[in-house]
């Protein structure tokens, strides 16, 4: 019990922290300051977030319980205790989702002329249109099933929307009631657009339209009741590599087997007949607390449809055009520029086109003799793939593709096959480790006769689509030391050829964890010696216990620590005697904060790293990751003076983590601080509508709660001069 108490003092619960993150997203859906359709989009995101969490994390907890695991986690809770608390929190969260939809978004949509109608609200013209649509588009795709000894319960696909029916045979009115199931076609939109005036948008749920026609599909039965439902299955991906003919074939088999996962959640309409709920629950072998009743459309992630279908720009964020890259006057191409300077890009404020063009130029330039690339996730029609295929005709082209990128396996397999057919050398990385690093390397025989390497290193995927709404950083460089080490990383990925030292790169799982711990310890030594000691780290999640404990020790040694963690954070900031000097903030806004930045004051000789890795066990020990230094003076100054200060002074979209694990909006804590949105500011800066002076000065430490005090000024503006 003492050990459990100690863990709970040191760590917040992972599941509780994740649910707090999704509630922060839900807050954006509830916030009337956001445009209405953006709020609908945020609600949809909470639904898709929860789907993935249930089928991965909750399912994983259930597996651990079934496998007999009893050891407490870092927060002191056993798997069964974590699952109980998580399930209760999900029920509360689902209630909050539907309250947001029914009490806020639906009424406000109606006020704007966007109506989701019930069947009994439809006028004659709309009913006739809907019935014609049903006969023409829907009915041919339906397969009604009745459950009896000759017709067993159908295999319901993971997250497929279905209608369950309670049926009574007409010829035997006193006979037993049976269950019927109709799967709603995935090929059709969940919302049927109805005729309406030019400035109006009327819709009907597809499942409601199908429900109106059930009697015609079950002519031998009386339909007593019906309800829409959806089953979520365990989507954890397991395979035994030594038993698989190849990694590729193993993933293909697992993709097929994924449909056979055990059910972990039943979502159903709140007004469903109790007999329907009980029969489904028993069939899917679920406990009562695994049944989630929703007062509205089953699967709220589908309301994302309104964001794209409703053509009302006034109900969305104002359009934003990323800043294009301008090469130096004397540069004929990007390679000329990269021989004199590094290029730092901050997406989506800076256009992603330079990254795509870098790879395209490599494919088209006769002076480029070799191209190497890693890919984890990308878009279906990625120009990067086409560039590599084109390059394979004339130069050595290598691709390291991650087949196990969850939910992108099918797409990645297809592209891997196409690449191989085109002559690209395709590798799948180190067996047992996901390849998550973001690297591209071109080898070019330059005009001066020297063969050089040019590299792109990034914090985000090679995906031009997500680059428009994920914040990420790209570094384009010809730095000989960095590019040589990138070459060594590719050798590790393709031949498992390890070296002892990848400096200045930090490479997981080989050197990264110990390197980060060493950098944190170094800050402690600087603090003890009275030298400047400050850590600023921005990432998606913080879970690794050894790193958290090192941060606690650094705080106690006098190091000031500012953490910008978008999602899960199990560290407890502001605990007296443990983490007094640690502050944690999360920013949830228009763009998904995805970049990873690591700043170490280093006694006054600042070091900045960027990379693909969070401080999580899977990133540090179970993936191939790369974190790289920013050496160029202009690039360093941009991070010092622009990016980090704006994030650390955000009072509009930032939430501050409290010692008890709860988050409070920054403006509620920093009452005297002026409103400031980092993302809005960075957009204005990219458009030339703001300058660095627009970043507010921090609130006076005397006016701030203890866990929000700062010991350092806003990021130094002397970076360029110092370098």
N, C-alpha and C positions, 0 to 999 in steps of 0.2 A: 504493500500500500504506500510505503514511503517513496519507493521509486516512481510509482504512478503519480503521486503528488508532485514530485520533483519535475517530471516531464511536463505536467500541466502548467507548472510555473514557468517553464522555459519556452513552451511551444503552444501556439494556437492550433486548433484542429484543422486538418487539411480540408475536410468536407465542409465544415462550418465556414471556412474562409472562402471556399469556392461559391457557396450559396450567397455569401455576402457580395461577392463579385457580380453574380447574376442579378442580385437585387439592385446593385448600382446601375446596371443596364436598364432594369425595369424603371428605376427612378427617372431615366431619360425619357421613357415612354409616358410617364406621368407628368413630366415637367411642361406646363403650358407655355414656357418661354421657347420651347422648340417648335418648329413648324409641324403642323398636324400630321402630314404624311410621313415625316421623319419619325414622329412618335409611334406611328403604326409600324414602321420599319424596326424600331428598337424593340417593340413588343414581339415582333416576329423573331428577332435575334434571340430574345430570351427563350423562346420556344425551341429553336434549333440548338441553342446551347444546352438546354435541359435534356433534350433528346440524346445528344452525344454523351452527356454526363451519366444519364441513367443506363444506357447500353454499354458504357465502358466502366465507369467508376463504381456505380451501385452494383452492377452485375459482377464486377471484380470482388467487391466485398462479399457478395453472396457466395461466390466460388470459394473464397478463402474460408468462410464459415463451414461450407460443405466439406472442404478438405481438412477440417479439424484445426485450423489455426486459432490459437488462443492468445498469442503474444500481443501485448499492448503496442499501439503505434507510438509515434513520437509525442502525441498529445496525451498519452496515458490511457487511451480507450482501446478495449479489445474490439476486434472486427464486428462482433454482434452488437456491442454498445454503439459503435460508430454507425452501423446500419440503422439501428432503432432511431437514433437522433436524426440521421440524414432523412429517413423516410418521413418523419414528422415534419421536418423543415420543408421538404418538397411539397407536402400537402398544404402547408401554410402558403408556400410560394405560389402554387397553382391557384389557390383562392385569390391571391393578390393579382395574378395575371388576369383572371376573368373579371375581377372588380375593375381593373383598369380598362378592359375592353368594353364592358357593359355600362359602366358608370361615367366614363370619360370619353373614350375614343368614338364609340358608336354614336352617342348623342351629338358630338361635335362634328362628326362626318355628316350626319343628317343635316345639320345646320348649314353645311357647305354643299349640300345637294348630292351627297354620296350616300346611298341608302342600301343596306342589306335587308331585303324584305322577306317576310314569311309568306307562305303560299296564300294564306287567306287575305293578304294585303294586295295581291296582284289584281290589276284590272283586266278586263276581257282581252285586250290586245296583248298584254304581257303574258297571260296564261296561254293563249294560242301560240305565241312565239315559243314559249318554253316547251309546250307539248310537241310542236314540230321539231324543235331541237332534240328533244328526247327520242322521237321516232327516227330521226335522221342520223344523229351522231352517237347517242348514248346506248340505246337498246341493242344495237348489233354487237356491243362490247361486253354485255352483261351475261353472266352465267349463274342463274339462280340455283341454289342447292338447298335441299331439305335433309335434315339429319335423321336417319333411321337405320335399322340394321343393315340395309343394303347400301346406304350412303353414309360413310363415317364422316366425322368432322373434317372439313377440308384443311389443307395446310395453309394457314394464313401467313403471308409474307411479313417480314419485319417492317413495322410502321406503315403497313398498308391500311388505308381507310376502308372499313366494311360496314355493312348494315346487318344487324342481327334482328331476326323476326321471331315472334312467338306465334305459332300456327296451330290451327285446329282443323282436322279433316272435315270437310262438309258432309261426307257420307256417314261419318261416325262422330256425330256432335258430342257424344258422351265419351269418346275415346281420349287417349292421352294427347296432351299438347306436345308439339315437336318444335324444334328450333330450325330456323332457316338462316342462311348466310348469303349475302350478295357482296362481292368485292367491288368497290367503287373504282372505275378505270383510272389508272395512273396517267394514262395518255391524255386525259382531259383536265382542263382547269377545274379547280374546286369551286369556282364561282362562275355562274352563268350570267353574262352581260345581257340585260334586257333592254328593249326599246325605251328611249327616254328623250326628253328635250335635249337640244345641243349642249346646254350647260349643266345637264344633270347626268348622274351615273347611278343606275339601278342594277342591283345584282340579286341573284337567288343562289343559295347553296346547292351545289350539284346533288348532294345527298338528299336534300329536301325534294328535289325534282324526282329523283329515283323513288323516294318514299311514296310519292303521289301515284306511282305506277306499279306498286308492288302487287296489287290484286290481279293485275293482268298477267303477271309473271307466275303467280301461284293460284291458278284457276281452280284447283281442287281443294283449296284451303281457304279458311277464313283467317285473315291477318288480324290478330288480336292486339299486337303492339310491335313497334320497331324502334331501334335505337342505333345511332352511329357509334362505332367503337374502333379502337386501334390498339394493337399489341406491340410492345417493344420487346425485342429479344436481346439476349446476350451477344454482343458483337466483339468481344475480346478475340484477338487473333492469335492462335497458337499453332505451332508446327514443330516437328522434330526434324532438324536439318539433316542429321545423319541417316534418317530413313527416307529422305526425299531424293528423287533422281536429280533434281536441280532446284535451286531456290525459286526459279521462275515457275516450275511445275508445282512446287509446294504452295506458292501463293495462289495459283490457279485453283488448286484443290480446296484451299481454305476459303476462297471466295465462294465456291459452290457450297461448302459446308456451313458457311455463315448463316444461310437461310434456316439451318436446322438448330439454331441456338435456342436455349431454353427461354421461355417467356419470363420477363422480370417486371413488367408493368402492363396494366390494362387501363386504358383511357376510355371513358364512355360518357354519354350525355347524362347530365344530372337527373333528368326526369325519366330515365330508363326504367322499364318494368322490373321489379325485384327478381322475378323468375329469370329474365334474360341475364341480368347481372350475375346471379348465382350460377347459372348453367355455364356461362363463359368462364367465370372464376374457377369452377371445378375443372372444366376442360383444360384450361391452361395451367392448372396446378398452382394457383396463386393464393397467397394469404389475403385477408380482407384489407390489410393496410397497403397492399399493392394495387388496389383498385382506386383509380382517380376519377372522380366525377367532375365534369366541367360544365359550367353554366354558359354554354355557347358552342361555337364550332370546335369539334375535336381536332386537335393539332393546330395550335395558334401560329406555328411557324408559317402556315399557308397564307396568313393575312399579308405577307410580303407582296402578294399579288396586287393589292391595291396600290402599292407604291409605284409599280411600273405601269399599271393599266389606267389609273386616273391621271389624265393629262392636265394637271393643275400645278404649274411651276410656282405659283404663289403659296402653295402649301408645302414647299420643299426648301431646303437650304438654297441660298443664292448660288448660281453657277460659279465655279472657280477653275481657272486655267493655270496649270503649273508653269513655272518659270522655265523657259528654254535655256539650254546651255549655249553660251557663246564662246567659241574658241579664241585663242589669242590672235592678234592681227597677223602675225607672221606664220601662223600654223596653216598648213595646207590640209591637214587631217588631224584626227585626234592623237595619232602616234607622235606627231611633231610636238603637240602640246605636252604629252605625258613624258617626254624626254626632259622637259624643263620644270614640270610641276606635277603634283598630285591633284586630282579632281575629286572633291567631296560633294556628293549629291544627297539632299534631304528630301525624300519622297513623302507625300505627294506634292510638297511645295515646289520641289524641283521636278521637272519632267523625267519620266522613266525612259524616254526615247534614247538618250545617250547610251544607256546600258544595252538596249536592243541594237542600236546602231554600232556599238563597239563589236558586238558579236557578228552582225551583218558585214561590217567592214572586214573583219577577219576572214569571213567566208569568201568575200569577193576580191580581196587584195592578193595579187600574185606574190607579193613579197612575204606574206604570211605562209609559213610552211607547216605549222602544226597548231591544232586547236584542242583544248581539253576543257571539259565542263562537268559540273555536278548539277543534278536536277532532283529536287525533292517533290515539290508540287509546281504545277504550272497550268495554264489555261488549255482548253481543248484544242484551240487553233493557234497555239503559241508560235510566234515568228521565230523564236529561238530554235525550235525543232527543225523548222524548214531551213534555217541558216546552216545548221549542222549537217543536214542531209545534203545541201548544196556543196558544202565544204568537202564532204567525203569524196567527191569526184576528183579533186585535185590535190588534196593535202591529207596528212595524217590527222585523223579526227577521232577523239576519244570522248565517250560519255560515261559518267558514273551516275546511274539512275537508281533512286531508292524505290524498290518495289513495295516496301512495307509502309509507305506513307498512308496512314489510316484513312480509309474512304476514297483514296485516289489510286488504289492498287490496279483496278481495271484499266483506267486511263493510262497509267504508267506502263503496264504490260503491253498494251496496244502500241504505244509509242516505242517501247524498247524493240519490239518485233520489227516495226517499220524502219527504225534506225539500223538494225542489223542487216536488213534486206538492202539498205542503201549503201552499205559498206562502212558504216560507223562501227568502231570498236566499242562494244557496250559491255560495261562491267557493273556488278551489283554491290560493290564495296566489300568490306570486311565481313565475313560470315559472323552472324550473331550481333552485329552492330548496325544501327540505322545510319545512313550517310545523310547528315543534316546540314553540313557546312555548305556555304554558298560561294563557289569559286568558279572563275573562268580564266583560262590562261591562253594567250596567243604567243607563239614564237615567230618572230619576224626578222628577216634579213634587211636591215635598214639601208638607206641610201649611202651612208658612210661606210658600208661594208661590215658593220658590226651586227652580230645576231643578238637580239635582245628579247627578253620576256616582258609581256605586258599583261597585267592582271586586273580583273574585277573581283573585289571581295565585298560581300554584303551581309546585311542582317536579315534580309527577307528573301522570299522565293523568287525565282525567275518567272514572274507572272505579271505581265503588263496590265491585266485586269485588276487584280488586287492592289497593285501599286498605286492605283488611283484613290484608294481609301484606307490603305495601311500606311502608317508612318514607319519608314525604314531608312537606313543609311547605306550608301554605296561609296566605295573608294576605288577609284581607277588610278593605277600606279605602274611605274616601271622601276621602282626602287629595287636595285639589284638584290639586296639582302632579303626583302620580303618576297620577291618573285622567285628567288631560288628556293626559299622554304616552301612556297606554294607548290613548286615542282616536286619537292620531297613528299608533300602531303599526297599528291596524286600517285606517286610511287607506292605510298603506303596503301592507298585505296585500291590500286590495281594489282599490286604484287605482294602486299603485306610486308613491304620492306621498311622496317622501322629504323629510325636513327635515335640517338640519345638526346639530341638537342635540336629543337625546332625554333629556338629563339631567332627573331623577336615574336614569332607566332606562339600562341598557346593552343595546343592541340589535344583534344579529348579523343579517347580516354587515356592518352599517354602522359601528358604533362600538365594539362589544364587545371585540374583540381589542386594539385600541390602548388602550382604557380599562383593561383588566386589566393590560396591560404598564405603563401609567402608575401604577396603584396599587401594583404591585410595586416600581417604581423609587422611588416616594415613600417606601416603607418603608426602602429603602436610604439615602435622604437623611436620614431620621430617625435611623437607626442611626449614620451617619457624624457626625451632630451630637450624639450621645449621648442622644437622646430614645428613649422606648419604641418598639421596632420588633419586631413579631411578626405572622406570617401563619399563620392556620389555615384550611385549605381542605378541604372534604369534597365528594367527587364520585364518579362511577362509574368514570371513567378519566382518565388523564393521558398525552397523547401529543404535544401540540403542541410542536415543537422551540423555537420562539421563547419560549414561556412557560417551558419547562424551563431554557433558557439564562438567562432573566431571574431565575429562582429561584436558579440557581447563583451569579449575580452578587450577588444579595441576600444569600445565605449568606456569601459572601466579604466583603460589606460589614458583616456583623455582625448581620443579621436572623435571628431564631429562626423556624424554619418547621416547622409540624406539618401533615402531609398525611394525610387519612383517605381512602384510595382503595380502593373495594371490588374493582375488577377490574384492568384492565390499567394498568400504570404503567411507563413506559420511563425515567423519571428514576432515577438511581443515588444513593441517599442515603449519607451518612456517608463519602464518599470524601475523604481528607485533601487539603486545599488546594482542593477543588472544592465539596463539599457537606457540610462538617463539621457545620453547624447545621441540616441538614434531616433530619427523621424521617418515615418513611412507615409507616402501619399500615393493615391491611385487617381489617374485621370481617365475619365470615360466621356467621350465627346463624339463629334462628327466623324473623326477618323479613328481607326483602331490603332492604339499605341503598341507598336510591334518592335521598334528598334531596341537594341541592347547597347548601352553605353556604360563604360566603367572608367571613372576618373579617380586618380590617386594624387593627392597634393605632394607627396614624396618630399617633404621638407622644403618645399618651395620650387622644386624642379618637377613640375606637374607631368604626369603621364596619363594618356587617354587611350583606351582600347575600345574597339567595336567588335561585334561578332554575332554569331548565330546561336549562342548558348545562353540559357538561363542558369541560375544557380539552383538546379534541380538534380537529383541523383541520375535521372535518365540522360540528361545533357552532359554531365561530367563523367559518367562511367559507362553508359550504355549506348552512346552514339559517337559517330565521328563528327567532331565540331572543330571550328577554327575561330579564335579570337585574335585580332590583329591590332597593332599600334597605329595611331594617327601621328605622323611625324611632320608633315607639311605645316609650315607656320600659319598660313592662311586658313587651312582646314581646321587646325587646332583652335585658332582664334574664333572661328565660327561656332564651334562647340562650346568654348569657354564663354563667349560673350552673347550668343544668340540662343542656342538651343537649350542648354541647361538652365540658364537664368529664367527663361520664359516658363519652363516647366515647374521650376521651384517657386515661382511667384504666382502661379495660377490660383485664383480664388473662385472661379466660376464653375469649372468642371472638375476640380480636384476634391477628393475626399481624404480625410486624415484618419489613419488607423490609430485607434485608442488601445491602451494596454489590455483591455478586456476582449479585444477582437472585433469590436464594432467600429464602423466608419462614420464619421461626421463630416458634413460638407464644410469645406474650408471657410466659406463666408460666414458660417454659423459660429466658427471658433475665432476667426480673425475678424472681429466685428468692425475694426477701424480700417481694415485694408480696403483699397479701392477695387472695384470689380475688374478682373482681368482674366481673359481666356487665352491660354497659350496658343491654341490652334487657330483662333481668330487672328491673333497677332501675327503668327507665322504666315498665314495666308496674305494678310495685308502687307507684310514685309516683302513677300514674293511678288506682289503686284505693284510694289513701289509706293504704297499708300501709308507706310509707317517706317520708322527707323528705330534703332536700338534704344533711343531715349524714351520710347513708349513703354519699355519694360519698367514697371513700378519698383521703387525701392522696397525692400522688405519692411514689414511692420516692426516698429521698435521692439527689441527683445523684452523690454519691461512690460509691454502690453500683451505679450504672447504667453500662452500656457507653457509650463515648464517643458513639455515634450515637443514644443514647436520653436524653441529658441534656436537661433542661428549664431555661430561664432565667426562665420566668414562673410565677407562682402559678397555682393552679387558677383558672378564669375568675372575674373580679372579681364580688364580691357587692355592689358599690357602684353598679351600673348605674342602678338606679332613682333613687337619691339624686343621682348625677352628672347625670342628665338632668333 
